[in-house]
Amino acid sequence: MGMWWFQQGLCILPAALVIWTAAAFIFAYITAVVLRHVDPFVPYISDTGTVAPERCVFGIMLDISAFLGLATTYVRYKQVQALAGQDEPKIHKLNQVGLVLGWISSFGMCVAANFQKTTLFSMHLVGAVLTFGVGALYILVQTLISLYMQPHVHSKTTFWVRLSIGIWTFASIISMFVSSVIMYSSLPGVDVARKLHWIPGETGYTAHIISTISEWSLAFSFISFFLTYIRDFQKINLRAEADLQSSHLYDQPYYSVPAAVNHSETSPLLSGST
């Protein structure tokens, strides 16, 4: 009997990252709208995770997403490291930079999720910049790696898809930044960070809607990028090795007769079998 697609290699990691993160956004949105904490028409993602109880679940779910992000970017790093030849130092350097950027972006997700914009806006903003700003740089680096690795490692189509998503990401960032600047400048003296309800036609409403649509677009561009890892991850497995230095855990020799022991054990990271 053949394996299901998600049982092949480590593709469960990017798949879980995409599904879980999308579920976090959608769950928080539905809960916030049902409880009338936000307006139903395209609120900020941050606004849907600002008020209890949805903010509690939102924070927990995005913390798990951050962990999945750490694991996914690490596996991607190991895969590129194994595929790139020793005569390709440019790819290895980009790969190291990509790992650092991926982990910073994942950490930023934790910060943004656990410091709500209405509670501590400055920290929430730092988290958002780390998540989306550094995350966009991660996408750029991975797209460059894909450029240098095609067509001998993967197809040109993979590169073009990642490039298209990268353009989508940066376009969303620019649109969100410009519309947010216009919105804040048109509302002097207003605590926009705490404003969860908007009336159509009021000052700054159009810029607000463009900004929120851009944020959702940016979030789903990130999700779409990790979808491109699924096929790649079907072709990789990582194994953990336990290298024992002794047959017991005492500080001094304990057994008069050494016991037979397997000093080296390897098993898949996501399975208990050898």
C-alpha positions in Angstrom: 0.0 0.0 0.0 1.4 3.4 -1.0 1.9 6.3 1.3 -0.3 9.3 1.5 1.4 12.5 0.1 1.8 14.0 3.5 3.7 10.8 4.7 6.5 11.3 2.2 9.6 12.8 3.6 9.1 15.8 5.8 6.4 17.6 3.7 4.1 17.5 6.7 6.1 20.4 8.1 5.3 23.1 5.5 1.8 21.6 5.1 1.1 21.9 8.8 2.6 25.4 8.9 0.3 26.6 6.1 -2.9 24.9 7.4 -2.3 25.8 11.0 -1.5 29.4 10.3 -4.4 29.9 8.0 -6.7 28.3 10.6 -5.3 30.7 13.3 -6.2 33.7 11.1 -9.7 32.4 10.2 -10.6 31.2 13.7 -9.7 34.5 15.2 -11.6 36.4 12.5 -14.8 34.4 12.9 -14.7 34.6 16.7 -14.0 38.4 16.7 -16.8 39.0 14.2 -19.4 36.8 15.9 -18.6 38.5 19.3 -18.7 41.9 17.5 -15.3 42.9 18.6 -14.4 44.0 15.0 -16.2 44.9 11.8 -16.8 42.0 9.5 -15.5 43.7 6.4 -11.7 43.1 6.3 -10.4 44.1 9.7 -6.7 44.0 10.5 -5.5 40.5 11.4 -4.0 42.1 14.5 -7.5 43.5 15.5 -9.0 40.0 15.3 -6.5 38.8 18.0 -6.8 41.8 20.3 -9.7 41.1 22.6 -10.3 38.1 24.8 -11.2 35.2 24.3 -9.9 35.1 20.7 -6.6 36.8 21.5 -5.7 33.9 23.9 -6.2 31.2 21.3 -4.7 33.5 18.6 -1.5 33.8 20.6 -1.2 30.0 21.3 -1.9 29.1 17.7 0.7 31.5 16.3 3.2 30.3 18.9 2.8 26.9 17.4 3.1 28.4 13.9 6.3 30.0 14.9 7.7 26.6 16.0 6.6 25.1 12.7 8.3 28.0 11.0 11.6 27.3 12.8 11.4 23.6 11.9 10.5 24.3 8.3 13.2 26.8 7.7 15.8 24.5 9.3 14.9 21.6 7.1 15.1 23.8 4.1 18.5 24.9 5.2 19.7 21.3 5.6 18.2 20.3 2.2 20.0 23.2 0.3 23.2 22.4 2.2 23.1 18.8 1.0 22.1 19.6 -2.5 24.6 22.5 -3.1 28.1 21.4 -4.2 31.3 22.5 -2.5 32.1 24.6 -5.6 29.0 26.8 -5.0 29.9 29.1 -2.1 27.4 31.7 -3.1 24.5 29.3 -2.5 26.0 28.2 0.9 26.3 31.8 2.1 22.7 32.6 1.0 21.6 29.5 2.7 23.1 30.5 6.0 21.6 34.0 5.7 18.2 32.4 4.9 18.3 30.3 8.0 18.9 33.3 10.2 16.2 35.4 8.5 13.7 32.5 8.8 14.3 32.1 12.5 14.1 35.9 13.2 10.8 36.0 11.2 9.5 33.1 13.3 10.4 34.8 16.5 8.8 38.0 15.3 5.5 36.0 14.9 5.6 35.2 18.6 6.2 38.8 19.5 3.4 40.1 17.3 0.9 37.5 18.6 1.6 37.9 22.3 1.9 41.7 22.4 -1.4 43.0 21.2 -1.5 46.3 19.4 -4.0 47.8 21.9 -1.8 46.7 24.9 1.7 47.5 23.8 1.7 48.9 20.3 5.5 49.5 20.0 6.3 45.8 20.7 3.5 44.6 18.4 5.0 46.8 15.7 8.4 45.4 16.2 7.0 41.9 16.0 5.2 42.7 12.8 8.3 44.2 11.2 10.3 41.1 12.1 7.6 38.8 10.9 6.8 40.4 7.6 9.8 42.6 6.9 12.5 40.0 7.7 10.2 37.3 6.3 10.1 39.1 3.0 13.9 39.1 3.0 13.8 35.4 3.7 11.5 34.9 0.6 14.0 37.0 -1.5 17.0 34.9 -0.3 15.2 31.7 -1.0 14.1 32.9 -4.5 17.8 33.7 -5.2 18.8 30.2 -4.1 16.1 28.8 -6.4 17.5 30.9 -9.2 21.0 29.5 -8.7 19.8 25.9 -8.3 17.7 25.7 -11.5 17.6 23.8 -13.7 20.0 21.2 -12.4 18.3 20.7 -9.0 14.7 21.8 -9.7 12.7 23.2 -12.6 12.6 26.7 -13.8 8.9 26.7 -12.9 9.7 26.4 -9.2 11.9 29.5 -9.5 9.2 31.5 -11.4 6.5 30.6 -8.9 8.7 31.7 -6.0 9.6 34.9 -7.8 5.9 35.7 -8.5 5.1 35.1 -4.8 8.0 37.3 -3.8 6.7 40.1 -6.0 3.3 39.7 -4.5 4.8 39.9 -1.0 6.8 43.1 -1.7 3.8 44.7 -3.5 1.6 44.0 -0.5 4.2 45.5 1.9 4.5 48.7 -0.2 0.7 49.0 -0.5 0.2 48.5 3.3 3.0 50.9 4.2 1.8 53.7 1.9 -1.9 53.4 2.8 -1.1 53.2 6.6 1.0 56.4 6.4 -1.9 58.1 4.6 -4.4 56.8 7.2 -2.4 57.9 10.2 -1.6 61.3 8.7 -5.3 61.9 8.0 -6.3 61.2 11.6 -4.1 63.4 13.8 -4.9 63.0 17.5 -6.8 59.8 17.0 -5.5 56.6 18.7 -5.7 54.5 15.5 -4.1 51.5 17.2 -7.1 51.2 19.5 -9.8 51.9 16.9 -11.5 48.6 16.1 -14.6 49.9 14.5 -14.8 52.0 11.3 -17.8 53.7 9.6 -17.8 53.8 5.8 -17.2 57.2 4.5 -15.4 58.6 7.6 -12.0 60.2 7.4 -9.3 57.7 6.7 -11.7 54.9 5.9 -10.5 54.2 2.3 -6.9 54.2 3.3 -7.8 51.9 6.2 -9.5 49.4 3.9 -6.6 49.4 1.5 -4.2 48.8 4.4 -6.2 45.9 5.8 -6.6 44.3 2.4 -2.9 44.6 1.9 -2.2 43.0 5.3 -4.4 40.0 4.5 -2.7 39.8 1.0 0.7 39.9 2.7 -0.2 37.1 5.1 -1.5 34.8 2.4 1.5 35.5 0.2 3.7 34.1 3.0 1.4 31.1 3.3 1.6 30.6 -0.4 5.4 30.7 -0.4 5.6 27.8 2.0 3.3 25.8 -0.1 6.1 25.6 -2.7 8.2 23.7 -0.1 5.8 20.7 0.0 7.0 18.9 -3.1 10.7 19.6 -2.2 10.2 18.3 1.4 8.8 15.0 0.1 12.4 14.2 -1.0 14.1 14.7 2.4 14.3 13.0 5.8 16.4 14.0 8.8 17.7 11.6 11.4 18.8 12.2 15.0 21.8 10.3 16.3 22.3 9.4 20.0 26.0 8.9 20.7 26.5 7.4 24.2 29.7 8.0 26.0 29.1 5.2 28.6 26.9 2.2 29.3 25.6 3.9 32.5 24.9 7.3 33.9 27.0 7.2 37.1 30.0 9.6 37.5 32.3 6.6 38.5 32.6 3.1 37.1 29.7 1.1 38.4 29.4 -2.3 36.9 32.3 -4.8 37.4 31.4 -6.4 34.0 30.7 -4.0 31.2 27.2 -4.4 29.8 26.7 -4.8 26.1 25.2 -1.6 24.8 24.5 0.1 21.5 26.5 3.3 21.8 25.1 4.8 18.6 21.4 5.0 17.7 19.8 6.8 14.9 16.1 7.3 14.2 14.0 9.7 12.1 13.3 13.0 13.8 9.5 12.6 13.4 9.3 8.9 14.2 10.4 6.5 17.0 11.5 3.7 14.7 15.1 3.0 13.7 
